[in-house]
Structures are given as C-alpha cells and as structure tokens.
C-alpha cells in the first residue's frame, strides 16, 4: 500500500477503522497519527489555520487596493496622458468659445464634449497618481 502514489481522500471509515490519507493503512478512529507512517490523520484545517488564512486574505486584499509604485515608464505614460488631456480640454475650450461667438450650436457642443473628456481624463490620471 505504501507504493501507491495516488492522492487519497480523508478519511474513509470502514467499520471500526479510518484509512490513512497518506499511506492507506487502517487505523482506529481515536488515533491522531498513523500507526504505519506516523503522519497526522486529520487533513481538516483547525481553527488557527482558518484564522491565519483569513488574515492572509485580508492582507492580500489590502495590498491590492493600496496600489503599486509607478515605474519610470509608467510615469512617462502618465505625463503624456496628462499633456494630451490638457491639450484636449484647451482645444475644446477654443471650439466652445468659437461656437459661442459664431452662434453655431454644433461647434459649442463639440467643444463642450472635448472639454469634458479632457477634464475627465486629467481627473482620472490624478486619481491614479494620488493613490
């Protein structure tokens, strides 16, 4: 039975015996270790290991939300997006101004859309960098 390398499921109760999940040797239900291989019979996690897993999970989620430091390449990309968003908002301001002066609604709406999108992009970049 010791040569069988397939994983065994815990515990199979046969009458008055429990099979070892490691070697398959039958043991009494009151035994805590296998009489053949001396390994622990219980594979079910205890309270302390469940608490440890929960704490590790909370730490992992906290680290994921906290964010990561920005690399030099990421900083350059962020600066480029910021320049483009400010340019877009400025161009939108110009279109809006020309639309208001010229009395055309279409230029005013296009300019307003450019301004809103440029400001939204800048706010999004500042939100990411501020983390």
N, C-alpha and C positions, 0 to 999 in steps of 0.2 A: 504494500500500500504506500510505502514511502517513495516509491519511484514514480507514482502518478503525479504529474506536474500540472494537471488541470486545476483551475481555481474551484474551490468548494464553497458552498454557501453555508452560512452559520444558522443555527445548529440544527442538525437533523436528529430528531428524537426517535429512537427505535426502542419501544418498550421502556426499559429502565435505563437506557444508555443515551448519551449525546456523542455524536461523531465530532472529532476534532476538525476544525476548518482548515488546518494546515496539513495534517498527515492522514486524517480519516480514521484514526484509532478510536474505538468506542471508549467512553468514559462515563462515570456516574454523573447524574445531574448536579450533585453537590460539589463536584470538583471544580476548582478555579483554573488549574493548569492541566495540560495533557499529561497522562502518565507515560506516554511514549516519547514525545518530542519536547516536553517541558515548556511549551508555548501557552500563552493565555487563551482560554477557550472562548471568552466573550469578545465578540467583534463590535458589539453595540457601544457607541460612544457614551461616556459618562457625562455628568452634569458639567464638570470642569472643562472638558474638551468642547462641549457645546458652547459654553460661555466664551472660551478662547476663540472659537470660530466666529462667533457673533461680533466680538471685539475686533478681530482682524477684518471682518467685512465692513464694519463701521469706519475703521481707519482707512481702508482702501477707498471707500466712497468719499471720505473727507479729502483725501489726497487727489482724487479725480476731479472734485469740484474746485479745489484750490487753484488748479492750473499749473502750468509748467513754465519755466523761464524761457524767454524768447531768444532764439539764436540770432546771430548777425544776419543771416539770410532772411529770417523771419522779420527782423527789424527793418531791413531794406524793403521788403514787400509791404510792410505796414506803412512805411513812409511814402512809398509810391502810391498806395491806395489813398492815403490821406491827401497827397498832392492832386490826384485825379478827382477826388470828391470835392475838394475846394474849388478846383477849376470848373467842375460841372455846376456847382452851385453859383459860381460867378457868372458863367455863361448863361445860366438860367435867369439870373438877376438882370443881365443885359437884355435877354429876349423879353422878359416881363416888362421892363422899362420901355423898350421899343414898342411893344404891343399896346401899352397904356397910352403912350404918346401918339402912336399912329392910329389908335382906335380899333385895332384888329383883335378880335377875341381869340383867334387861333394862336397868334404869337404869344398872347398873355397866358393861355393855358399851357402851351408847350414850355414856356419859360418857368411857369409855376411848377410843372412836373419836374423839370431839371433841378430847380432849387430844392424841392422836397427830397428828391432822390440823392442829391449831393449832400444835404444836411443829414439824411438818414445814414448814408454811408460813413460820413465822418463820425457820427454819434456811435455807430456800431464799432468802428475801429477804436475809438476812445474807450468804449466799454470793455473791449477785449484787452487793450493795453493796461487799463486800470486795475485788472484783476491781480 
